[in-house]
């Protein structure tokens, strides 16, 4: 497991690679989806939100683990008001 500062650096590198892609609406760092962690346990994933439900890792050209950090791709329509 990487420390948060390391995960933040990897996220910044991945952002440079992906944020020009029109289907990527946002990225953040969070805990794994559906994963129950015990008290005090911390695991981090990079979450990539896309605005098309058929887009996944393959279409983005990103593996499920990028530079040692798990990557989750999720559909989420983000509308700014």
C-alpha positions in Angstrom: 0.0 0.0 0.0 1.3 3.4 -1.0 1.2 6.4 1.3 -1.3 9.2 0.4 1.4 11.6 -0.8 2.7 8.9 -3.2 -0.9 8.2 -4.5 -1.4 12.0 -5.0 1.8 12.1 -7.2 0.6 9.1 -9.3 -2.9 10.7 -9.6 -1.2 13.9 -10.9 0.7 11.9 -13.5 -2.5 10.1 -14.6 -4.4 13.4 -14.8 -1.9 14.7 -17.3 -2.5 11.6 -19.4 -6.3 11.5 -19.2 -7.8 15.0 -18.6 -7.6 16.0 -22.2 -10.0 13.1 -22.9 -13.6 14.4 -23.5 -15.2 11.4 -21.7 -13.3 12.0 -18.4 -15.3 14.3 -16.2 -13.4 14.2 -13.0 -10.7 12.3 -11.0 -10.1 11.9 -7.2 -8.6 9.7 -4.6 -10.8 7.6 -2.4 -11.3 4.2 -0.8 -12.0 1.1 -2.9 -15.7 0.7 -3.9 -17.6 -1.9 -1.9 -14.5 -2.7 0.3 -15.1 -2.9 4.0 -12.0 -1.7 5.8 -11.3 -2.4 9.4 -10.9 0.5 11.8 -7.7 2.4 11.1 -7.1 0.6 7.8 -6.5 2.9 4.9 -6.3 1.9 1.3 -6.4 4.4 -1.6 -7.5 4.1 -5.2 -7.6 6.7 -8.0 -11.1 7.1 -9.2 -11.7 8.2 -12.7 -15.3 9.4 -13.5 -16.4 9.2 -17.1 -19.5 10.6 -18.7 -20.3 7.6 -20.9 -21.3 4.3 -19.3 -19.6 2.1 -21.9 -16.1 3.6 -21.2 -13.8 1.5 -19.1 -10.1 0.9 -18.5 -9.6 -0.5 -22.0 -11.2 2.4 -23.8 -9.2 4.9 -21.7 -5.9 3.0 -22.2 -5.3 2.6 -18.5 -4.7 -0.6 -16.6 -6.5 -1.5 -13.4 -3.3 -0.7 -11.5 -1.3 2.4 -12.6 2.2 2.7 -11.2 1.3 0.6 -8.2 -2.0 2.3 -7.4 -5.4 0.7 -8.2 -7.6 2.6 -10.6 -11.4 2.5 -10.7 -13.4 3.8 -13.7 -17.0 4.8 -12.9 -19.8 6.3 -14.9 -21.0 9.5 -13.3 -22.6 12.4 -15.1 -21.3 15.6 -13.5 -23.3 18.7 -14.2 -21.9 22.1 -13.0 -24.5 24.6 -12.0 
